[in-house]
Amino acid sequence: MVSSTRLPDLKPEYDRLWETCQIRSNWQARAKQAADRALKFRSRYGAIETAIQVPWWFVAAIHNLESTCDFRCHLHNGQPLSQRTTIEPIGRGPFKTWEDSAIDALTLKEFDGPRVKDHSLGAWLWRAERFNGFGYRLYRPTVLTPYLWSGSNHYQAGKYVADGKFDPQAVSEQVGVAVLWKALEAMGAIDLP
């Protein structure tokens, strides 16, 4: 795994991992459930895509991980929408609508249309890892981030159980970004770049 956090350095790795990514057989039902949930809310995610040109499937994957698609929670980190955030990123909100929170979270990371130049799948995988943080890559390089790869052949165990607190025995129970996208792609719901 490359220790850099720069997209040009990491893109070949993301492309290789995507091409070899397989949903684990015991995760198929969970991945389909997450994909069905994403599709259920596609119009809300599509509103974000229309507003700031972030693909709906990217927004859905982040929302699934941060709050299991709970629209009462910040896209930033899953905390209640009606309160200011107290964990990374600290001090965001409160917001009147989930859409306002989502736009804030994505523009804060500079993922909105005017600032995005590379729309390749590798670049969107990089953005998803960046959204969650590069802690695995920088401090636990033997563990591919479960934020992307949980439920796939690329992830076994090891997880940050709180900001900055890593447990090598913990196993993510969430459907990773790549696994959700693989499930949506298999259903014919998305055509990835």
C-alpha positions in Angstrom: 0.0 0.0 0.0 1.3 3.4 -0.9 2.0 5.7 2.1 1.2 8.9 0.2 -2.2 10.5 0.5 -2.1 12.2 -2.9 -4.6 11.2 -5.6 -2.0 10.9 -8.4 0.1 8.5 -6.3 -2.9 6.4 -5.1 -5.1 6.2 -8.2 -3.4 3.1 -9.6 -3.8 1.3 -6.3 -7.5 2.2 -6.1 -8.0 1.0 -9.7 -6.3 -2.3 -8.9 -8.2 -2.8 -5.7 -11.5 -2.0 -7.4 -10.8 -4.5 -10.3 -10.0 -7.3 -7.8 -12.7 -6.4 -5.3 -15.3 -9.1 -4.6 -18.2 -9.0 -2.2 -17.7 -11.8 0.4 -20.4 -14.5 0.0 -21.5 -14.1 3.6 -22.0 -10.3 2.9 -24.1 -10.6 -0.3 -27.4 -10.1 1.5 -26.1 -7.2 3.6 -24.7 -5.5 0.6 -28.0 -5.9 -1.3 -29.9 -4.5 1.7 -27.6 -1.4 1.7 -28.0 -1.0 -2.1 -31.8 -1.3 -1.8 -31.7 1.4 0.9 -29.6 3.7 -1.3 -32.0 3.2 -4.1 -34.9 4.0 -1.9 -33.5 7.4 -1.2 -32.0 8.0 -4.6 -34.1 11.2 -5.2 -32.7 12.8 -2.1 -29.2 12.0 -3.0 -29.9 13.1 -6.6 -30.9 16.5 -5.2 -27.3 16.8 -3.8 -25.9 15.8 -7.1 -28.0 18.4 -8.9 -26.9 21.1 -6.4 -23.2 20.5 -6.2 -22.4 17.8 -8.8 -21.4 15.0 -6.4 -22.7 11.7 -7.7 -25.7 10.4 -5.9 -24.0 7.0 -5.4 -21.1 8.7 -3.6 -23.5 10.6 -1.3 -25.5 7.4 -0.6 -22.3 5.4 0.3 -21.1 8.1 2.8 -24.6 8.5 4.3 -24.9 4.7 4.7 -21.6 4.6 6.6 -22.1 7.7 8.7 -25.7 7.1 9.9 -27.2 4.1 8.1 -29.1 6.6 5.9 -30.7 8.4 8.8 -31.8 11.8 7.5 -31.9 13.1 11.1 -28.1 13.0 11.3 -25.3 15.0 9.8 -23.6 13.5 6.8 -20.3 14.7 8.3 -20.3 12.2 11.1 -23.7 10.8 12.0 -24.4 13.1 14.9 -27.9 14.6 15.3 -28.7 17.2 12.7 -30.2 19.6 15.2 -26.9 20.0 17.1 -23.5 21.3 16.3 -21.0 18.6 15.7 -18.7 17.7 18.6 -16.5 15.2 16.8 -14.6 15.6 13.5 -15.4 17.9 11.9 -16.2 19.9 15.1 -18.6 22.9 15.1 -20.6 22.2 12.0 -24.3 23.1 12.1 -26.9 22.9 13.3 -28.7 22.6 10.0 -32.4 22.8 9.3 -32.3 20.1 6.6 -30.2 17.1 5.9 -29.5 18.4 2.4 -28.0 21.6 3.9 -25.8 19.4 6.1 -24.8 17.2 3.2 -23.8 20.1 1.0 -21.8 21.6 3.9 -20.0 18.2 4.5 -19.1 17.7 0.8 -18.1 21.3 0.1 -16.0 21.4 3.3 -14.0 18.5 1.7 -14.0 20.3 -1.6 -15.8 17.5 -3.4 -18.3 19.8 -5.1 -18.4 20.1 -8.9 -16.4 23.3 -9.6 -13.4 22.0 -7.6 -13.4 18.4 -8.8 -11.3 17.9 -11.9 -10.9 14.1 -11.9 -14.2 12.2 -12.1 -12.7 8.7 -12.4 -13.7 5.9 -10.1 -10.3 5.8 -8.5 -10.7 9.5 -7.7 -14.1 8.9 -6.1 -12.6 6.0 -4.0 -9.8 8.4 -2.9 -12.4 11.0 -1.9 -14.3 8.4 0.1 -11.1 7.5 2.0 -10.3 11.1 2.4 -13.8 11.8 3.8 -13.2 9.3 6.6 -9.5 10.1 7.0 -6.3 8.5 6.0 -5.6 7.0 9.5 -5.4 3.4 8.2 -3.1 4.3 5.4 -0.8 6.5 7.5 -0.8 4.6 10.8 -2.1 1.1 10.1 -0.7 0.4 6.6 -1.3 -3.3 6.8 -5.1 -2.8 7.1 -7.0 -1.5 4.0 -9.6 0.9 5.3 -12.9 -0.8 6.1 -14.6 2.5 5.1 -14.0 1.4 1.6 -13.5 -2.4 1.7 -15.5 -3.8 4.6 -17.5 -6.8 3.3 -15.0 -7.5 0.5 -12.0 -9.8 0.0 -9.7 -6.8 0.7 -10.6 -6.5 4.4 -10.4 -8.9 7.3 -10.1 -7.1 10.7 -8.7 -4.0 12.4 -10.8 -0.9 13.0 -10.8 2.5 14.5 -13.4 2.2 17.1 -13.3 6.0 18.0 -11.4 8.9 16.6 -7.7 7.9 17.0 -8.4 4.6 18.8 -7.5 1.5 16.8 -8.5 -2.0 17.8 -6.7 -4.7 15.7 -9.3 -7.3 16.7 -12.4 -5.2 15.9 -14.2 -6.1 12.6 -16.3 -3.6 10.8 -19.9 -4.7 10.4 -20.7 -1.9 7.9 -20.9 -2.2 4.2 -17.9 -0.4 2.7 -18.1 2.1 0.0 -16.7 -0.2 -2.7 -18.9 -3.0 -1.7 -22.0 -0.9 -1.9 -21.0 0.4 -5.3 -20.3 -3.2 -6.5 -23.8 -4.2 -5.3 -25.4 -1.2 -7.1 -23.4 -2.0 -10.2 -24.5 -5.7 -10.1 -28.1 -4.6 -9.9 -27.7 -2.4 -12.9 -28.5 0.7 -10.8 -25.3 2.6 -11.7 -22.8 3.0 -14.4 -19.5 3.9 -12.7 -16.9 6.1 -14.5 
